[in-house]
Each structure stands twice: as C-alpha cells, then as structure tokens.
C-alpha cells in the first residue's frame, strides 16, 4: 500500500482531522444523558434470567450450558459448489448450516425461466428440485446438524423438499432441527422475494407452522425478521416494533386457523441485524425479548414460560459494512458480535469483510467465523449470565427502547395493523423516507462512517484481498441437471401430485404441506409448484408509492 | 442544475428485491426537480425499455444488487437500441465491484454508482451527463 496521506473529500476540514465529539443521541434518536444514575432507572431490578419477562435472557445459565450457534450464511453456484463450502466451514468449527438460495429459487422460478437466466446461482445456490437438495446435503447427516434456510415466498416448497431429503436419508422427522425464515410480511416491505398476495401467503405460512409443530416438533417453521427492514433504513426501535407487529399478525393468523398459542409460540423464532451503536443494539435485544413476552402474556394469556421465550438469531454486518477500506469491516463485525452475545442471541452469523461488494471468498469467510470464535473463546464475555444487567445506562436504555417501540406499534395499530399498512404501501414509504434520512446523515457527516465520510483515502483501490468469481460453468451445469431430472422422473406422477396440490389450494383451511411433500418426492420443481399455486391465488401486486 | 424537468425512469431489473438505493435516488431526484417514474421490483429488460420509450424519458437509472449487472445492463442497452432509443442515457447503481465499472461503461452505461458515493455526487454526475 502506498504512503499517501488521508485527504479530505469535501470542503469540510473536519473530514481530515476527524469528526470530533459525537452528538449524545442514539441512531434511533434517543437523547443520551451525560450520566445515568440509580434514580433515573425505572426498572431498578431486571429480574432473573430464564424468568418472565426475560430481560436478562431466556436461559437461567446464559451461555454456560451451551454457546450460541455459529451459523454462517453461505451458498452460491450449484449444489456441488455449495456442498464443498459447507464441508469446509464445518471442518473449521462452524456448528450450524445456513443456506443462501439464489433469487430464482426464492422467487419461484426454475433456472430455465426467462426471468431467471441472468441470476442462476448468483446470490445463493440454485435449488429447483429434490435432486439438488440431495446433492447439497451429500455427506452431511441431517439428524446431526441444524440447518437454516433464508427462504420466504417459496419457503413451504423448500421445507417440503427438506423433509423429502430427510425421508430419503432415513432421518426421522422428529429429529430434524433448523429454521425456515418463512416471514413473508417483511418481504413485501423490504426484501422483495414475495410471490403470492398477502392473504394466501399468510395461509401458506400457517400451513407450514401447524404442520411443523406436528411433524417436526424441534424445527422452527418461521423466523420473524427485523433484519431486512433495519438494513433497508429503519432504526433499531422501529426494527423491534415492525418485527413484533409482524409476529402478532402471524399469531392472529395461527389462532384463526385453530392453533394453540401455548403450543406454537414455542417454535416462533426471530431474526435481527446488529449495527454499530453498541449499547443501543444490546438494549434492543433486551427490550424486544421483554416486550414479546409481555405481549403474549397480556394479549393472549400465554402461561407456559417456554412459549414466552423470545429466541433470536442475528447477523453482524449487513449495511453497516462498506466497500472503502474493507478490512475495517472485520473490526465492525467484532464489535457487533460482542453486542449480539451481550444481548443474548441464540445464533450468530458474522458477515465477511468483503460482503459489501462480493460473495465472500473462502479466506474472508474463514476470518468471519474466526471473529465469533475469538469472542466466544478468548474474550470471556460469556462467562457469566448477562454481565451488563443492572448497569444504570443499560437498564435505562432498555426501558426507553421498549417504550419507544410500543409507540411505533401503536401507530401501526392506528393504521389498522400491518397487513393494510403493507397492502397500501404505507410501511414501505416510511422505510424509504428513513433510508433517505440515514443516507443524508451519512453524506453530511453527521453519521460517522470511518473510511467513507471521514479518514477516507482514494488510493487503495484493489487492496481488499481476493476476488470471488462464481464458476462460469455453474449456470450451465444447473440447467443441464435440471433438464436431466425432468427427463428421468415419472412425469405422470408429477402431474398427479400437482393436480392434487391445486385442488387442495382451492379449499380454504386445507393444509397444503402434505401435498407439497408428495410433489417434492415426485421431483416436481419449485417453479412448477409455485406456478400451480399462482393459478389459484394470483401474484402480489406491488403498491408503488413515491 | 439541469436535472430540473428531466424525465427519469428508476428501474429494478431482474429478481433483486433490494430497493432502498432505488427509492433513495428516486426521492433525491424528485427533490432536485426531476420528473421521476419508479417501476417497482422485478421488471424484465423488455419492460423497462418499453416504459422508457412510452414515457419519453431522458434517462434510465438501474438499481442492481444481485451481481447480475453485466448481463442486465447490456440487455437493457440492446433493448433500447431495438426501439431506436439509443439516445436515452443508462445509469447503473448497486453492489458493483470496482473491477466491473469500466466493463459496464463499455456496455453503454453513462455512469456507475456505488453506496459510498454521496447523493450529491450521484446527482452531479447525472446532471453532467444529461446537460444539453
């Protein structure tokens, strides 16, 4: 690297010397007192971990009995490519799998669809049919590891396929552990891989949850995610509010379908991002955990403490990582990992430093995994339960974040709930406005991003390490395998299972999961199953508001 | 700024659902006085080119975070040419590795924007390109 000095990129001289003393306000806009003293703290006793309202964590022994799961999100190219990366990560001490799927699979298009061809295997692995999933888990015992799938619009199909692989591996369904994200509401708002309109999508989610509670009782059939709305621009307070509001919408749907809250609430899980304001992030987790337990208890009368436990995974990184001076991202992820641990996360995914501009290389993926191993095994922060509990500032900020989140949830209630707010595009517009605010604050230098708006240098292009390239033959291989499967399978059986699926979809209240599992066993493709349901339900029409 | 009164189509080609950048730029262009149309998600290159022509826009801004920028930019430039609309400028923003910027310009992109640029920098470059 050259010796060139950092130089200011704007007229603002501060950009060279540094930003000075930060304004005492959190990114959610909470004014931070100079000193928090005992008399300012409402919750003077945060209670005991493992007990309602779980401010200090859901387990009495914190991480002493068991560490969080090290779960690195990974997937690209064909199932063979990804299987190789999984075996590498497992050999390096990763303790759970997390499958990244490509956009065609997520949006319900087969790899030969004209909508799909440019994107096969790009941001995740292409999994169009059972043969691909068999390859993905080749040599990996599904009874011995938990697997998480970031899949939403086509979650029911991928879950059905996972069950079919387990059936073929001879793993009993009640041994299966893992998670499907299966949270469609935030897809309409932030992540964009919706397929069907809101209401039939809610039905399909209820189908998966009710089926999973029965057939795969150790599996999480939904992971209600604030992560994506957060990365899309909203604040930590709004991340809590939107996530819990969506959570309540799922609870209502499940109750309507005859589910018992005491039962299904035990298998609801959650998913957040961790960004950089350390204490706000720690308190976000504490506040969300407490508020969820209270909501279930107060609104639904849930008594079983197991059903009140707010279990969540986190991603450290996301849009808090930037392309300039990318090695700095390793430090960011380290700080964020500590916040996740002190907030009591059940699983952690640490982003690789190069994720702001490419799929991680094997080397950068390894550093990301090592980051959480260092926090787990060297830092000592998991030795005692909730070491920050009782800190005046932490308890004060936890109270404040909970109160602010309740206000935002009330605004959503005033609008008529999350479903109308999404169907009208109201929530989407709110988030877009927030994103513009955040971008403007970064541009003006009010929000400091080291290496981007301060301490920037323009002489380091290309110094970021290895370049990741997907095997250019991967798409071709995926398409060839896809065509081979369609030639090989019993097409009569495929048609029969799809016709049964369609007939079941036409009947309200019929659980579609058994039909999807049958179709997967017959090697029906994701695109075929989705097209079958689109004939009954149509597609979501995005409300475009600016 | 000559962006005032310019007609600009902001489009999301392909299946990528990350629309923060698209919406932020759309809002900023509107604040700068441009007449902005936003397509919404998941539009095909044919659709984007047709809307650009039907709406008689001066420029198309593509937002792509899926890694498919090379294929999609070439495709949309070609579809615009098919419709004799090669004079419509094409800009692209998103998760685009530095190594690909020159390739995209070679394929007909008038500007390539990434997240670390300020809104002012993006608008200034569009303004320069669209100046009469």
Interface residues (C-beta under 8 A of the other chain):
Chain A: X103 X104 X106 X107 X109 X114 X115 X116 X118 X119 X122 X123 X187 X190 X191 X192 X193 X231 X232 X233 X319 X322 X323 X324 X356 X357 X358 X359 X431 X432 X433 X435 X436 X439 X440 X442 X443 X452 X461 X462 X467 X542 X544 X546
Chain B: X14 X15 X16 X17 X18 X19 X20 X23 X24 X26 X27 X28 X30 X36 X38 X39 X40 X41 X42 X44 X66 X67 X68 X71 X72 X75 X95 X96 X97 X98 X99 X114 X115 X116 X118 X119 X120
